[in-house]
Each structure stands twice: as C-alpha cells, then as structure tokens.
Amino acid sequence: MLSLTGTGLLWFLAALTVGAVAAATALWNRVHGPGLLRLLQRVLLIMVCQATAIALVAAWINNSYGLYASWSDLLGSPGGGTVAMPGPPPGRAAFTRASDGTLQTYVRGRASRLSGQVIVWTPPQYDQSAYRHTAFPVMMLLHGVPGSPSSWIEGGGMPQALAAMMADGTVRPAIVVIPVIDPAGVDTTCSDVRGHANATWLADDVPTLVRAHFRTLPAPHGWGHAGLSTGGLCAVKLAMQYPHTFTAAAAMDPDPFTGDPTALPDPLARQHNSPLWLAGQKPDVSLLLATSAQDSFSPVGNLVALQDAVQPPTTVAPLLILAQGGHNWGTWQRMYPTVFPWLSRQLTPPS
C-alpha cells in the first residue's frame, strides 16, 4: 500500500485526476440511453473528476501540515506503543457560564494591553462545602496555531478528559485555564515583540485575572502548563522564562525549539526566546517533552536537543515518544494519560 505521506501517493492521485478528466472528456458525447440516463452518466463523470481532485488536494494538505502520519492514524487505529527515551477596558472580567460547564470571558490585560478570550473550568470539589477555604493548583492549556482556546474543547475533549482523570484519582483536582495565545491573531510564539506583548499576556495578565476571581495556590509551585504544537513550544518557553510564575510545563508535539522565523524574524529575539538558549539560564522548572516518531513537524531530534541542553536545577522527564501518530488530536489525546498525571505531580496539591 502506498504511504499516506509519501510522494508516491501524490503522484498516483495526480495521475488519477488527470486520467479522470481525460476519461470524462472522451466519454462526454458517448453516453447512451434516454435523456435522464445520459444526464446521470455525465453527472457521474463530473463527480469522479471532483473526487479525484479533492483526494489530491487533501493528500497535499496532509503532507503540508502533518495531520495524519499513516493510514491507521487516519482511520483512528494508530496502534503502536510508547518508546521511553532518556476589547473591554482593563479591570475585573465578567465570566459567563457555557453549556459545557466552563466559564468564559474576554478581557484586556493591564500589563500587555492586549485583549483576548480566557476559558476557565473548576473541578467539582471547588464548589463543595468541604473545600470552601481550599486553594487549588492551576493547569494552563495552550493551543496551537492556527487554533483557539475552544480547540481544546472541540478537538481535545476538554474539560471532560481531565475531569475523568481527576475522578479516578490519576490527576489531582485543579483549576483549568485555557487562554488565547495569539491575541488579535498575531503569532509571536508567545514572545514579547513591539506592539504584541504575548508573553506578558500569558505570564502576567492571565495569572492576574485568574488569581483575582478564583482560589488559586501561590506561584510558582501551584502553576503549570501543558501545550501542543506551537502551544507546546510556548509552554516550555514560558516556564523557562518565568520560573517565578510556573514550576512545570509539558509539551506535546512542540514546534522546533530553535524558534519560528516567520513569527520572530529578528534573529536575536528568536535566540533569546528559544528554550535552547533559555536552558543556559538554568531555570528551576520541570519539563516533559512528547512527540510521535512519525511526526515530521516535531521530530524526536528537537526534543533530544533540549534534553541535552538543560542543566540543573532544570529537569526533563524521560522523553515520551509514541511509535505512531501525526500532528493531530488523536495523537495528543493518546499522550494525555502520561502528560497530565505527570503535570499534576509537579504541582502542590489543593490545600
């Protein structure tokens, strides 16, 4: 069988598309039968041409974005195991409750002067009388680019996935915060650049907002990140840049730790926001890095490079490498049972 991500499949589909068009042209005036039957035959010829063209474009998009790494990944049966390797004015926000049980707001940060969406979910214990005076740890979830906070809900099955792990005891009760990582749609890989202080938004304004409205444990030991794709890079970078705010970060299929020239065209800014450079600052944080061996957008070598660069007191858990999987939610959800219990253990329990 042709590989889903191989050039052979693209050439095959291209040839199939050209062949379908040629066949439709040759057969267009050769259809037989009554008028309605001839019409249906011509419609079928058009549909075959469209189907082959759509398949070609879909394969090209998949190769460009690494969405699915194999046929089994596409069909939802990836198999394989895990390989362990060493707008509004600044001020108090108004939260509204959504049908999925989350609280949502749109707020402007005092420090960054940026505005964006923030979604918050509190565990069942938060409203129970026995926990009336209890403060909870905070898990911030960072989405990819393109993406939005609702991506974690629509594609990632949150907050239900975390609620289930909290219910079975593998994850301690925690407040879940999902902020937009690129306010106004400007991706800076969560860095501060002229006019777009995205790092300040995530490391200052969002924590300030959450602390003002919810019972949270103090930073840094009560605060951690989990991110995917660009959000995975951001999670690691922000924890290393702001060790007095965050104590741990887990990155699923993170973007290259060398930085993105399209988001940070200035080489010096890109260097100083790279986790590889930040490793030399020796921040006191814990990291977990995960990817799939088939994910060309987040190669294993990217994780190994950071693992080799860190120095105490920074720590990196054994790398989590899935044998199969592309750059998609199916892969990331298979990482949940390792990522979130690990992150929970790094944070101070509710107290």
Residue pairs with C-beta under 8 A, 6 or more apart in sequence:
1 71
2 8
2 9
2 12
3 9
3 70
4 59
4 62
4 68
4 69
4 70
4 71
4 73
4 74
5 62
5 63
5 66
5 68
5 69
5 70
5 296
9 59
10 56
10 59
10 60
10 63
13 52
13 55
13 56
13 59
14 56
16 52
16 55
16 56
17 49
17 52
17 53
17 55
17 56
19 52
20 48
20 49
20 51
20 52
20 53
21 49
23 45
23 48
24 45
24 46
24 48
24 49
27 41
27 45
28 42
28 45
31 37
31 38
31 41
31 42
32 38
33 41
61 67
62 68
62 326
65 297
65 327
66 295
66 296
66 297
66 326
66 327
67 326
67 327
67 328
68 74
68 326
68 328
69 292
69 294
69 295
69 324
69 325
69 326
69 327
69 331
70 78
70 294
70 324
70 326
72 78
72 79
72 324
73 294
73 324
73 325
73 326
73 328
73 330
73 331
76 330
78 322
78 324
78 325
78 330
78 331
78 334
79 323
79 324
80 322
80 323
80 324
80 325
81 322
81 323
82 320
82 321
82 322
82 323
82 338
83 293
83 321
83 322
83 323
84 318
84 319
84 320
84 321
85 300
85 304
85 318
85 319
85 321
86 307
86 318
86 319
87 106
87 108
87 115
88 106
88 107
88 108
88 115
89 108
90 108
90 109
90 110
90 113
92 212
92 213
93 105
93 106
93 107
93 118
93 209
93 213
94 105
95 103
95 104
95 105
95 120
95 213
96 103
96 104
96 105
97 103
97 104
98 104
98 119
100 153
100 159
101 121
101 159
102 119
102 120
102 121
102 153
102 159
102 178
103 119
103 120
103 121
103 122
104 117
104 118
104 119
104 120
105 117
105 118
105 120
105 209
106 115
106 116
106 117
106 118
107 115
107 116
107 118
107 205
107 209
108 114
108 115
109 115
109 116
109 200
109 201
109 204
109 205
109 206
109 208
109 209
110 205
110 208
111 197
111 200
111 201
111 204
111 205
111 208
112 183
112 197
112 198
112 200
112 201
112 204
112 205
113 197
114 183
114 184
114 196
114 197
114 198
114 200
114 201
114 205
115 183
115 184
116 179
116 180
116 183
116 184
116 201
117 148
117 149
117 179
117 180
118 149
118 177
118 178
118 179
118 180
118 206
118 209
118 210
119 149
119 150
119 152
119 153
119 177
119 178
119 179
120 175
120 176
120 177
120 178
120 210
120 213
120 214
121 158
121 159
121 162
121 175
121 176
121 178
122 136
122 175
122 176
122 214
123 136
123 163
123 166
123 173
123 174
123 175
124 163
124 173
125 131
125 134
125 136
125 173
125 350
126 136
126 173
126 175
126 214
126 215
131 350
133 215
134 215
134 350
134 351
135 215
135 216
135 217
135 218
135 222
135 350
135 351
136 173
136 174
136 175
136 214
136 215
136 216
136 217
136 222
136 350
137 172
137 174
137 175
137 216
137 217
137 222
137 223
137 224
137 344
137 347
137 348
137 349
137 350
138 174
138 175
138 176
138 177
138 207
138 210
138 216
138 217
138 222
138 223
138 224
138 347
139 162
139 174
139 175
139 176
139 177
139 224
139 225
139 226
139 340
139 343
139 344
139 347
140 177
140 178
140 179
140 202
140 206
140 223
140 224
140 225
140 226
140 235
140 246
141 152
141 156
141 158
141 176
141 177
141 178
141 225
141 226
141 227
141 231
142 179
142 181
142 190
142 202
142 225
142 226
142 227
142 228
142 230
142 231
142 232
142 234
142 235
143 149
143 151
143 152
143 178
143 180
143 181
143 227
143 228
143 229
143 230
143 231
144 151
144 227
144 228
144 229
144 230
144 231
144 232
145 181
145 182
145 187
145 229
145 230
145 231
147 229
147 230
147 231
148 180
149 178
149 179
149 180
152 158
152 178
153 159
153 178
155 329
156 329
156 332
156 333
157 333
158 176
158 178
159 176
161 333
161 336
162 171
162 174
162 176
162 340
165 171
165 336
165 337
165 340
165 341
166 172
166 173
166 174
170 337
170 340
170 341
170 344
171 340
171 341
171 344
172 344
172 347
172 349
172 350
173 350
174 344
174 347
174 350
175 210
175 214
175 216
177 206
177 210
179 201
179 202
179 206
181 190
181 198
181 202
181 230
181 231
181 234
182 188
182 198
183 196
183 198
183 201
184 196
186 196
186 198
187 230
187 260
187 263
188 196
188 198
188 199
188 263
188 264
189 230
189 233
189 234
189 237
189 255
189 259
189 260
189 263
189 264
189 273
190 198
190 199
190 202
190 230
190 233
190 234
190 237
190 238
191 198
191 199
191 237
191 263
191 264
191 269
191 273
192 198
192 199
192 200
193 264
193 266
193 269
199 238
199 241
199 242
199 273
202 234
202 238
203 238
203 241
203 242
203 245
203 246
204 245
207 219
207 223
207 245
210 216
216 222
216 223
217 223
217 347
217 348
217 350
217 351
219 244
219 245
219 246
219 247
220 243
220 244
220 245
220 246
220 247
220 285
221 247
221 347
221 348
222 247
222 347
222 348
223 245
223 246
223 247
223 347
224 239
224 246
224 247
224 248
224 249
224 250
224 343
224 346
224 347
225 234
225 235
225 236
225 238
225 239
225 246
225 248
225 249
225 250
225 343
226 235
226 249
226 250
226 251
226 252
226 339
226 340
226 343
227 233
227 234
227 235
227 236
227 249
227 250
227 251
227 252
227 254
228 251
228 252
228 253
228 254
228 332
229 252
229 253
229 254
229 255
229 297
229 298
229 327
230 255
230 260
232 251
232 252
232 253
232 254
232 255
232 298
233 251
233 254
233 255
233 256
233 257
233 275
235 249
235 250
235 251
235 254
236 249
236 251
236 254
236 257
236 275
236 287
236 289
236 306
237 273
237 274
237 275
237 278
238 245
238 246
238 249
239 246
239 247
239 248
239 249
239 283
239 285
239 287
240 249
240 275
240 278
240 279
240 281
240 283
240 285
240 314
241 273
241 278
241 283
243 283
243 284
243 285
246 285
247 284
247 285
247 286
247 346
247 347
248 285
248 286
248 287
248 288
248 343
248 346
248 347
249 285
249 286
249 287
249 288
250 287
250 288
250 289
250 290
250 339
250 340
250 342
250 343
251 287
251 288
251 289
251 290
252 290
252 291
252 331
252 332
252 335
252 339
253 290
253 291
253 292
253 295
253 297
253 298
253 327
253 331
253 332
254 289
254 291
254 298
254 302
254 303
255 297
255 298
256 298
256 302
257 274
257 275
257 276
257 302
257 305
257 306
258 270
258 274
258 276
259 270
259 271
259 273
259 274
260 270
261 270
264 270
264 273
271 277
272 278
275 306
275 309
276 305
276 306
276 309
279 306
279 309
279 310
279 311
279 314
280 309
280 311
282 311
282 312
282 313
282 314
283 313
283 314
284 313
284 314
285 314
285 315
286 314
286 315
286 316
286 317
286 346
287 306
287 310
287 314
287 315
287 316
287 317
288 316
288 317
288 320
288 338
288 339
288 342
288 343
289 303
289 306
289 307
289 316
289 317
289 319
289 320
290 303
290 319
290 320
290 321
290 322
290 335
290 338
290 339
291 298
291 299
291 300
291 302
291 303
291 319
291 320
291 321
291 322
292 298
292 321
292 322
292 323
292 324
292 325
292 326
292 331
293 300
293 321
293 322
293 323
293 324
294 323
294 324
294 325
294 326
295 325
295 326
295 327
295 331
297 327
298 327
300 319
300 321
303 319
303 321
304 319
306 316
307 316
307 319
310 316
317 342
320 335
320 338
320 339
322 331
322 334
322 335
325 331
325 334
